[in-house]
Amino acid sequence: MSLIRFTDFARDVLGITWTQGQRVYSLIAFDRLDPIDLEGRERELALQMFGGVARIPPEARRVIVMRFGRASGKSLLCSAYGLYQMMTADLSVCGPGDRAAVVVVSFRQEEAGIILNVARELVNRSPRLRASIIRSLGDRFVLRRWDGKHVTFKTAPKSQGGAAVRGLSVIALILDESEFIGTKTTGTAVLTDTNVIAGAMPRVLDSGALVLASTPWPATSETSRAFDANYGAPKTALCALAPTMCVRGDDPKIAALVARERIRDPRNALREYDCIITDADGLFFEQSTIEAAARPSLPAQRSRGTAGIDLAFRGDSSALVILERQGEQVVVVHLDVVAPRPERALIPSEVMGRFAATADEYKCREIAADVHYLETAREIAAHHGLQVVSGPAGYGITKIFLYLRTLLREGKILLPNDARLLGQLKSVQCSALPAGGLSISLPRVQGAGHCDLVSALVAAVSHDLRFGRLTTEDLQQPLTAGKLQAGSAYIQQVQGFQRW
């Protein structure tokens, strides 16, 4: 429960006019609506940005992960949210002498200064906020709230143990370009966003939030781990993937900028504007991670496997992939491809009988399949005592491909040194959709078919998620949901804010 909605505060106090995409993001992330609460095009945008999630659990709203494209308005959104927190956050828990603050950290002090400068300009443009200025220094400014309390908006270095925020009551901790903090691209930096978060989160109030905002970067970070663990299935963080065209595609100048960059440097445009990381133009998986995962022999434990299939009976092959969990890794222990002959299509009962018998050997309880021939597979597998379950579909397909790529990047999946499988993985392509988002395509590879093994692998990996992810850990600090205000105290705060 808040004194005013963020979108109303941005419009009426800050004078901001959002694009449709920025407004939709704000309604979900800052005004705490659910995508299901919106209608029409706004609901479609919300589902696209938040990975198809219709309802957001309250416990996921304490950490906000913004994976945004360049020129999407990320700095403006963060600055406006910081000012909103300054004027509306519950400061009743702050004792005498406590200093409530919005703190911005980035991989360079100059980068953090961008959000500070945007916030300062918004204050100067707003008559009500300009009249509230107490002091304005190089790395901070202080405002007097409607209730007379002083609040600070400041930048801080990425110091070990959160020393830069010691003594503060943090109402918004914003890590700008958080995927770059502590990576090798930042020179001699040794601190990571994990260090910053671990040191600063204990000082974030219940009414506050941690905001991890960044364009994507191919390095392991707390932001990437939180995103992989929660995008499309929020538990400890609310994650959005917002390519530039998704949030600012209705701006002709931005659309022209993105179009020019796609011509000039397609690979850079994929990362900067479409939020897609590849190490070659248009390819989804990195060749180096595929080769690093390949092993000449992978012994099976045959304790409990997970099977995925891709069925085709005329013109294309059918494929089976079986995984096992071995310690902290997923291991591909069996591959099987059945190809039709030119004069004879595959017989479904024979193919499924063969796959079901193999799955039973590896103690698989179910077989995951895509929607093609699903009912046929179920009927035949039932005769072998196995259940066929549906593999990923819709938004879930992209999510599983992203998860598989993370497994490869973090060395947590081992593959057989099979030329067909490795070649198919290296051929998977991705492209940006006109309105933002990602399209993944499985091309035909000369001598390697239609990516049948990749499709079966994705189905198996998807079903393996029932055991829980291997690629991420929760944020180090427990993040509890903020408490709702109620009763006469809240009414008095509303009245005080309205008088301001």
PyMOL commands that set and color helices and strands:
alter all, ss='L'
color gray80, all
select helices_A, chain A and resi 6-12+20-29+35-37+40-49+58-60+74-88+109-125+127-130+160-165+178-180+184-186+193-203+222-230+244-248+252-264+266-272+287-293+348-361+374-382+395-409+419-427+452-467+487-499
alter helices_A, ss='H'
color red, helices_A
select strands_A, chain A and resi 63-68+99-105+133-137+140-144+150-155+168-176+210-214+238-242+294-295+305-310+318-326+329-338+366-369+387-390+413-416+429-432+438-441
alter strands_A, ss='S'
color yellow, strands_A
deselect
rebuild
show_as cartoon
